[in-house]
């Protein structure tokens, strides 16, 4: 009789002990299955949310490093100067040539003040100038370095007339602009018109009194008119949406080289009129520090290698801000649940190995005469061990199969009570992905909130879960038979049969 058949007959003949072992493995299997299900669900959430946040890297000042350096200087009794090098644009472009980079964008926001054009005002909004003052309007100029910048290519801004500027406009720093539909209607302008702005600088006395004014012209040719689409069909329960939509309506999109040149000329004019106020101030360095460079990588897997390759290009006190790193900020409860599930899984596996080892050894002690007969009849010890392993595997396979479904149901029920949106400290905050483009505002279509994390969390019966669970189960069974194996190898058939 072969050992597989003998193992099967042994399992069927000892129904009581088989049932006990089945129940023990089933209970332990439920704990393992539940913990493994939660761990898998947490992993899927992390993957989905990080994909939504994107693999986008932005060089920024590392204020933690600055603070540490300042404290170290204070400790040593030296003066720490908050004078940081900027990253020159040519260096930023060199980083863009790294193989991990899919798309490079660099943006610069600036502001215009004028009494010539009317600012778009939302419902209930109104600027009341002081008596005797001229009503001024304020606009944001957002520079982009690509014609297909993100807000436009993703159709969050849609052109209603004209066209976007070309790459030739970007390269030549042409003064062309996209304006909002509401701004065009409020000011009676259209594609082809020229917007005449003046960037003013004021000369002050030592007492802070205004001495004179001067300005540089900044004339922008309208090449396209857009409409913000990210708020279409969305309810404005708290009134924030109207305010944010109003900001987009008062934003001009120009090429980054255009606004950089204009802003640099404006800063140099202010410096020349008030040199004593700026000391060693360098207008170009200051503007370069305000450039937001975004590197859209080929995939999240490229983040680590890109960080290493880009590091030599970054001056002291700079770091790379990675969009996917924001996952930890918004998914702390999921992360905690994942850690808890992993700890539970490790403890459950360890406990299962110990309990099953003891149960199997106790059962084998009652069968030592049977095992002694096998050994006396010439069976090799490894054959006897393999029979015991097969018996345990038969019972464990049935128990683990039942545990897959019941453990998954337990995990769903447990997760439903633990993963609750009310437990997230949302406080109305949203974390916006660093999407290259030129928008320093809140973008509801690219934000990731705790609610998104909750919605992405789901306990599912997947193929990877089933394969992984059976793999863990096989590991438990193999480890559980180590102690019984030692018990069998120490048996002396002569003493048993005497």
LINWOFEN-V425398 format. One record per residue. N is the residue number from 1. RES is the residue in one small letter. PSI is psi in radians with two decimals (NA if undefined). D_CENTER is the distance of its C-alpha to the mean C-alpha in Angstrom with 2 decimals. Layout:
BEGIN
N|RES|PSI|D_CENTER + N|RES|PSI|D_CENTER
END
This chain:
BEGIN
1|x|2.23|59.90 + 2|x|2.86|56.52 + 3|x|-0.52|53.95 + 4|x|-0.77|51.49 + 5|x|-0.69|54.26 + 6|x|-0.63|55.43 + 7|x|-0.73|51.94 + 8|x|-0.77|51.76 + 9|x|-0.65|55.23 + 10|x|-0.71|54.37 + 11|x|-0.77|51.34 + 12|x|-0.54|53.44 + 13|x|-0.56|56.43 + 14|x|1.17|54.58 + 15|x|-0.67|53.02 + 16|x|-0.90|52.78 + 17|x|-0.61|50.96 + 18|x|-0.74|48.79 + 19|x|-0.71|47.77 + 20|x|-0.83|47.02 + 21|x|-0.66|44.82 + 22|x|-0.78|43.12 + 23|x|-0.75|42.35 + 24|x|-0.85|41.07 + 25|x|-0.64|38.71 + 26|x|-0.77|37.64 + 27|x|-0.83|36.73 + 28|x|-0.64|34.86 + 29|x|-0.62|33.20 + 30|x|-0.70|31.91 + 31|x|-0.78|30.22 + 32|x|-0.79|28.66 + 33|x|-0.74|27.69 + 34|x|-0.81|26.15 + 35|x|-0.69|24.06 + 36|x|-0.65|23.05 + 37|x|-0.80|22.15 + 38|x|-0.71|19.84 + 39|x|-0.74|18.19 + 40|x|-0.72|17.77 + 41|x|-0.72|16.44 + 42|x|-0.68|13.77 + 43|x|-0.67|12.81 + 44|x|-0.68|12.73 + 45|x|-0.83|10.50 + 46|x|-0.77|7.81 + 47|x|-0.81|8.60 + 48|x|-0.79|8.89 + 49|x|-0.69|5.87 + 50|x|-0.58|3.78 + 51|x|-0.64|7.03 + 52|x|-0.69|7.13 + 53|x|-0.51|4.61 + 54|x|2.85|6.68 + 55|x|1.41|8.02 + 56|x|2.23|9.51 + 57|x|2.37|11.27 + 58|x|2.14|13.47 + 59|x|2.23|16.36 + 60|x|2.82|16.94 + 61|x|2.37|19.50 + 62|x|1.61|18.76 + 63|x|-0.41|20.59 + 64|x|-0.74|20.52 + 65|x|-0.67|22.43 + 66|x|-0.78|24.70 + 67|x|-0.71|25.48 + 68|x|-0.72|26.35 + 69|x|-0.68|28.54 + 70|x|-0.73|30.26 + 71|x|-0.67|31.03 + 72|x|-0.69|32.34 + 73|x|-0.73|34.54 + 74|x|-0.67|35.88 + 75|x|-0.64|36.63 + 76|x|-0.03|38.57 + 77|x|0.39|40.36 + 78|x|2.86|39.09 + 79|x|2.33|37.68 + 80|x|2.08|34.04 + 81|x|2.19|33.71 + 82|x|1.16|30.54 + 83|x|1.76|31.15 + 84|x|2.50|28.23 + 85|x|2.55|28.47 + 86|x|2.94|26.60 + 87|x|1.92|25.10 + 88|x|2.60|27.73 + 89|x|-0.62|26.78 + 90|x|-0.55|28.46 + 91|x|-0.73|26.28 + 92|x|-0.67|23.10 + 93|x|-0.55|24.67 + 94|x|-0.71|25.54 + 95|x|-0.63|21.94 + 96|x|-0.33|21.32 + 97|x|-0.05|23.93 + 98|x|2.57|22.00 + 99|x|-0.38|21.72 + 100|x|-0.25|17.93 + 101|x|2.19|17.70 + 102|x|-0.83|18.01 + 103|x|2.50|18.38 + 104|x|2.38|19.04 + 105|x|2.45|19.37 + 106|x|2.30|20.71 + 107|x|2.67|21.32 + 108|x|2.14|23.73 + 109|x|2.43|24.49 + 110|x|3.05|28.07 + 111|x|2.51|30.35 + 112|x|2.45|33.79 + 113|x|2.28|36.50 + 114|x|2.72|39.49 + 115|x|0.14|42.37 + 116|x|-0.72|42.95 + 117|x|2.58|40.19 + 118|x|2.38|39.22 + 119|x|2.43|35.76 + 120|x|2.21|34.44 + 121|x|2.38|34.66 + 122|x|-3.13|33.23 + 123|x|2.27|35.29 + 124|x|0.06|36.75 + 125|x|2.40|35.57 + 126|x|2.40|38.27 + 127|x|2.16|38.88 + 128|x|1.81|42.24 + 129|x|2.70|43.64 + 130|x|2.78|46.03 + 131|x|2.26|49.71 + 132|x|-0.13|50.88 + 133|x|2.64|47.41 + 134|x|2.37|46.12 + 135|x|2.15|43.08 + 136|x|2.58|40.16 + 137|x|2.59|37.09 + 138|x|2.35|33.70 + 139|x|2.59|31.32 + 140|x|2.30|28.02 + 141|x|2.04|28.20 + 142|x|1.98|24.91 + 143|x|2.37|25.31 + 144|x|2.63|23.56 + 145|x|0.07|24.40 + 146|x|2.40|24.16 + 147|x|-0.57|26.22 + 148|x|0.82|23.50 + 149|x|2.75|20.88 + 150|x|-0.83|17.86 + 151|x|-0.56|19.28 + 152|x|-0.79|22.47 + 153|x|-0.49|21.44 + 154|x|0.10|19.23 + 155|x|0.52|22.32 + 156|x|-0.43|20.95 + 157|x|2.30|23.93 + 158|x|2.26|27.01 + 159|x|2.26|30.12 + 160|x|-0.28|33.25 + 161|x|2.75|35.65 + 162|x|-2.68|35.93 + 163|x|2.89|33.33 + 164|x|2.73|30.46 + 165|x|2.82|31.56 + 166|x|2.97|31.86 + 167|x|-0.54|30.59 + 168|x|-0.64|34.12 + 169|x|-0.69|33.66 + 170|x|-0.86|30.58 + 171|x|-0.61|32.48 + 172|x|0.01|35.59 + 173|x|0.68|33.85 + 174|x|2.53|35.74 + 175|x|1.32|35.73 + 176|x|2.73|34.53 + 177|x|2.60|32.46 + 178|x|2.28|30.79 + 179|x|2.81|31.72 + 180|x|2.74|30.98 + 181|x|-0.71|33.48 + 182|x|-0.65|34.33 + 183|x|-0.76|34.95 + 184|x|-0.74|37.22 + 185|x|-0.70|39.14 + 186|x|-0.47|39.55 + 187|x|0.07|40.92 + 188|x|0.67|42.80 + 189|x|2.84|41.12 + 190|x|3.11|40.17 + 191|x|2.33|39.11 + 192|x|-0.34|41.38 + 193|x|2.77|42.04 + 194|x|2.25|41.52 + 195|x|2.11|39.79 + 196|x|1.90|41.71 + 197|x|2.71|39.80 + 198|x|2.17|41.07 + 199|x|1.90|38.95 + 200|x|2.56|41.20 + 201|x|2.50|41.77 + 202|x|2.36|44.06 + 203|x|2.28|46.39 + 204|x|2.65|46.90 + 205|x|3.06|49.75 + 206|x|-0.44|49.53 + 207|x|0.05|49.90 + 208|x|0.21|46.95 + 209|x|2.56|49.23 + 210|x|2.23|48.51 + 211|x|-0.77|50.88 + 212|x|2.92|49.88 + 213|x|2.58|47.27 + 214|x|2.91|46.31 + 215|x|2.81|43.72 + 216|x|2.50|42.38 + 217|x|2.59|42.03 + 218|x|1.68|38.81 + 219|x|2.19|39.80 + 220|x|2.27|37.27 + 221|x|2.19|38.32 + 222|x|2.09|36.63 + 223|x|-0.28|35.64 + 224|x|2.67|33.52 + 225|x|2.29|32.92 + 226|x|2.89|29.68 + 227|x|2.23|28.71 + 228|x|2.24|25.29 + 229|x|-0.14|24.37 + 230|x|-0.23|21.09 + 231|x|-0.02|23.32 + 232|x|2.27|25.81 + 233|x|0.12|26.57 + 234|x|2.43|24.44 + 235|x|2.52|26.35 + 236|x|1.37|26.63 + 237|x|-0.64|27.41 + 238|x|0.09|27.00 + 239|x|0.01|27.99 + 240|x|-0.54|24.70 + 241|x|-0.76|24.34 + 242|x|-0.70|27.69 + 243|x|-0.76|26.85 + 244|x|-0.69|23.62 + 245|x|-0.64|25.47 + 246|x|-0.63|28.24 + 247|x|-0.72|26.06 + 248|x|-0.66|25.20 + 249|x|-0.42|28.93 + 250|x|0.42|29.81 + 251|x|2.34|27.54 + 252|x|2.40|29.06 + 253|x|2.08|27.20 + 254|x|3.09|29.01 + 255|x|2.50|28.56 + 256|x|-0.76|26.99 + 257|x|-0.59|30.19 + 258|x|-0.90|32.30 + 259|x|-0.51|30.77 + 260|x|-0.81|30.48 + 261|x|-0.75|34.21 + 262|x|-0.76|35.19 + 263|x|-0.65|33.19 + 264|x|-0.75|34.63 + 265|x|-0.69|38.13 + 266|x|-0.76|37.64 + 267|x|-0.68|36.44 + 268|x|-0.60|39.37 + 269|x|-0.79|41.75 + 270|x|-0.70|40.63 + 271|x|-0.77|41.00 + 272|x|-0.52|44.46 + 273|x|-0.43|45.61 + 274|x|1.06|44.38 + 275|x|-0.55|44.22 + 276|x|-0.36|45.02 + 277|x|-0.45|41.90 + 278|x|-0.25|39.49 + 279|x|-2.04|41.24 + 280|x|0.38|39.38 + 281|x|2.29|36.67 + 282|x|1.92|35.60 + 283|x|-0.72|34.45 + 284|x|-0.77|32.81 + 285|x|-0.74|30.80 + 286|x|-0.74|29.72 + 287|x|-0.70|28.56 + 288|x|-0.57|26.73 + 289|x|-0.40|24.73 + 290|x|-0.14|23.68 + 291|x|2.30|22.43 + 292|x|1.86|18.70 + 293|x|2.30|18.09 + 294|x|2.24|15.10 + 295|x|1.92|14.93 + 296|x|2.02|13.43 + 297|x|2.85|13.54 + 298|x|-0.66|15.26 + 299|x|2.80|12.64 + 300|x|-0.44|9.70 + 301|x|-0.31|12.81 + 302|x|-0.09|14.13 + 303|x|-0.85|11.78 + 304|x|-0.84|14.17 + 305|x|-0.62|17.30 + 306|x|-0.72|16.37 + 307|x|-0.69|15.81 + 308|x|-0.80|19.25 + 309|x|-0.55|20.98 + 310|x|-0.33|19.86 + 311|x|-0.74|20.80 + 312|x|-0.35|24.54 + 313|x|-0.25|24.05 + 314|x|2.28|22.47 + 315|x|3.03|25.11 + 316|x|2.51|25.38 + 317|x|0.29|22.97 + 318|x|2.64|20.19 + 319|x|2.97|16.79 + 320|x|2.14|13.82 + 321|x|2.00|10.88 + 322|x|2.27|7.85 + 323|x|-0.72|5.27 + 324|x|-0.31|2.60 + 325|x|-0.29|4.81 + 326|x|-0.17|4.51 + 327|x|-0.75|3.92 + 328|x|-0.45|7.41 + 329|x|-0.59|8.65 + 330|x|-0.19|8.77 + 331|x|0.60|9.48 + 332|x|-0.76|12.18 + 333|x|-0.67|14.86 + 334|x|-0.72|13.28 + 335|x|-0.74|12.70 + 336|x|-0.72|16.30 + 337|x|-0.67|17.56 + 338|x|-0.77|16.26 + 339|x|-0.74|18.02 + 340|x|-0.72|21.04 + 341|x|-0.66|21.27 + 342|x|-0.74|21.24 + 343|x|-0.77|23.89 + 344|x|-0.70|25.85 + 345|x|-0.80|25.71 + 346|x|-0.75|27.05 + 347|x|-0.73|29.68 + 348|x|-0.73|30.68 + 349|x|-0.80|31.17 + 350|x|-0.79|33.17 + 351|x|-0.70|35.22 + 352|x|-0.74|35.85 + 353|x|-0.78|37.20 + 354|x|-0.83|39.47 + 355|x|-0.81|40.76 + 356|x|-0.66|41.40 + 357|x|-0.80|43.11 + 358|x|-0.75|45.44 + 359|x|-0.78|46.16 + 360|x|-0.72|46.96 + 361|x|-0.74|49.17 + 362|x|-0.73|51.05 + 363|x|-0.64|51.66 + 364|x|-0.54|52.82 + 365|x|-0.60|55.31 + 366|x|-0.25|57.07 + 367|x|0.30|57.21 + 368|x|-0.53|58.50 + 369|x|-0.68|61.91 + 370|x|-0.79|60.33 + 371|x|-0.64|58.32 + 372|x|-0.68|61.49 + 373|x|-0.77|63.39 + 374|x|-0.79|60.78 + 375|x|-0.63|60.98 + 376|x|-0.57|64.81 + 377|x|0.03|65.06 + 378|x|0.05|63.34 + 379|x|2.39|59.71 + 380|x|2.65|57.45 + 381|x|-0.64|55.05 + 382|x|-0.50|52.01 + 383|x|-0.70|53.28 + 384|x|-0.74|53.58 + 385|x|-0.77|50.09 + 386|x|-0.60|48.69 + 387|x|-0.76|50.52 + 388|x|-0.73|48.94 + 389|x|-0.74|45.46 + 390|x|-0.66|46.09 + 391|x|-0.83|47.31 + 392|x|-0.70|44.19 + 393|x|-0.69|41.99 + 394|x|-0.83|43.88 + 395|x|-0.75|43.39 + 396|x|-0.65|39.79 + 397|x|-0.78|38.89 + 398|x|-0.78|40.28 + 399|x|-0.76|38.68 + 400|x|-0.59|35.20 + 401|x|-0.74|35.56 + 402|x|-0.63|36.33 + 403|x|-0.51|33.54 + 404|x|-0.83|30.88 + 405|x|-0.81|31.57 + 406|x|-0.69|32.51 + 407|x|-0.64|29.65 + 408|x|-0.68|27.17 + 409|x|-0.69|28.90 + 410|x|-0.73|28.81 + 411|x|-0.71|25.07 + 412|x|-0.80|24.63 + 413|x|-0.74|27.01 + 414|x|-0.74|25.52 + 415|x|-0.63|21.91 + 416|x|-0.60|23.25 + 417|x|-0.49|24.66 + 418|x|-0.71|21.85 + 419|x|1.57|18.83 + 420|x|2.31|20.13 + 421|x|-0.47|18.48 + 422|x|-0.33|21.21 + 423|x|-0.16|20.03 + 424|x|2.35|16.76 + 425|x|1.36|17.54 + 426|x|-0.91|16.36 + 427|x|0.51|19.17 + 428|x|0.07|18.36 + 429|x|2.56|15.28 + 430|x|2.60|12.39 + 431|x|2.02|9.33 + 432|x|2.31|9.72 + 433|x|2.56|7.77 + 434|x|1.46|9.97 + 435|x|1.33|12.04 + 436|x|-1.00|14.99 + 437|x|1.91|17.61 + 438|x|0.07|19.69 + 439|x|2.03|18.56 + 440|x|0.16|18.15 + 441|x|3.02|18.39 + 442|x|2.23|16.51 + 443|x|1.81|15.71 + 444|x|-0.40|15.82 + 445|x|-0.28|14.99 + 446|x|0.14|11.60 + 447|x|2.70|10.65 + 448|x|2.09|8.69 + 449|x|2.92|11.09 + 450|x|-0.55|12.19 + 451|x|-0.69|14.51 + 452|x|-0.66|12.01 + 453|x|-0.78|10.84 + 454|x|-0.75|14.59 + 455|x|-0.51|15.49 + 456|x|-0.27|13.23 + 457|x|2.17|14.97 + 458|x|2.36|18.23 + 459|x|2.03|20.70 + 460|x|2.69|22.31 + 461|x|1.55|25.22 + 462|x|2.92|23.93 + 463|x|-0.71|25.76 + 464|x|-0.63|23.36 + 465|x|-0.79|23.84 + 466|x|-0.83|27.62 + 467|x|-0.77|27.90 + 468|x|-0.70|25.81 + 469|x|-0.76|27.87 + 470|x|-0.61|31.14 + 471|x|-0.75|30.14 + 472|x|-0.73|29.62 + 473|x|-0.74|32.86 + 474|x|-0.71|34.74 + 475|x|-0.75|33.60 + 476|x|-0.78|34.83 + 477|x|-0.76|38.14 + 478|x|-0.81|38.72 + 479|x|-0.58|38.10 + 480|x|-0.41|40.21 + 481|x|-0.03|43.17 + 482|x|-0.84|43.34 + 483|x|-0.82|45.41 + 484|x|-0.59|47.66 + 485|x|-0.75|48.20 + 486|x|-0.64|49.48 + 487|x|-0.77|51.72 + 488|x|-0.74|53.22 + 489|x|-0.34|53.83 + 490|x|-0.11|55.77 + 491|x|2.41|58.07 + 492|x|1.85|61.72 + 493|x|-0.56|63.42 + 494|x|-0.77|66.94 + 495|x|-0.64|66.26 + 496|x|-0.73|64.60 + 497|x|-0.17|67.57 + 498|x|NA|70.25
END
